[in-house]
Amino acid sequence: MSFFKGKKILVTGGHGFLGKYVVEELLRKGAEKKNLFVPKHGEADFTEQAVCARVVRGKDIVIHLAAKVGGIGANMKKPGEFFYDNLLMGVQLIEECRKAKVGKFVALGTVCCYPKFTPVPFREEDLWNGYPEETNAPYGLAKKMLLVQGQAYRQQYGFKSIFLVPTNLYGPGDSFDPEKSHVIPALIKKFVDAKEKGESRVVVWGTGKATREFLYVADAAEAIVLAAEKYEKAEPMNIGSSTEISIKALAEMIGRLTGFRGEIVWDSSKPDGQPRRKISSERIKAEIGFVSKTGFEEGLMKTIEFYKSNQ
């Protein structure tokens, strides 16, 4: 029998980019549609304690994906909002889950939790060895407090909470809004649009020297649902892939895959963000047997085709 059969499950942010894939994966793994509770954006404000108390009542599992997110530009423009909203949502949901005796809370952190200068690959033990990269520190620290709260509640109340740290996600359904998008959808939009308009150059933020690891969104959803079923420990757990690539190489790859033949110009007046970002996936492989499946170019092509079809 499926672990999820008969369980009442709340997925916050379940209509978002990652959330849709998590809901799909839960259904694939045996969760019943009638027992899945997925409030739409605007239906439930998780910064309101009364709302949190209402939505967690009677639930067996809460998977907390709702977050205020964005790329470097959005993080620099609204650091206060990113800190306050993300902190308040998590703190109140965990507290109300404790009071409602929810069986398990799955908190999603972010690779932005890690210190700016973390030895590569980032290991879970390094989470507290320094301050996060400044452009997204308020967001990263707000999310990291869910780990602190979960561990404290486990110690005092026996509350079962796990904390997962995914690397940078990408895939069909991501946001291509220039005000909110992360690096892959932002680059896809720039290159596809430039090719369609016949432009001869594309301007990209930074120097291109920074590196990032990327995980296909459906693989991330598989890992989260598997962890909800099998992972029981207080220690945080990374969710990663095997891909680390420089932003320069990424831009050139997306240019090639989109058929753009012009010049790539680097705007070094804009920030690179964290110098390197590659996490260790040893713990998740050992604990629950997860290994990402989707090849990077394959995932990029699916994302490019999604953008072309949904402009």
Helices and strands as residue ranges (DSSP letters): E 9-12, H 17-28, G 33-35, E 36-37, H 49-56, E 61-64, H 72-77, H 79-100, E 104-108, G 111-113, G 124-126, G 134-136, H 137-157, E 161-166, E 168-170, H 183-197, E 201-205, E 211-216, H 217-230, E 237-239, E 244-246, H 247-258, E 263-267, H 282-288, H 296-309
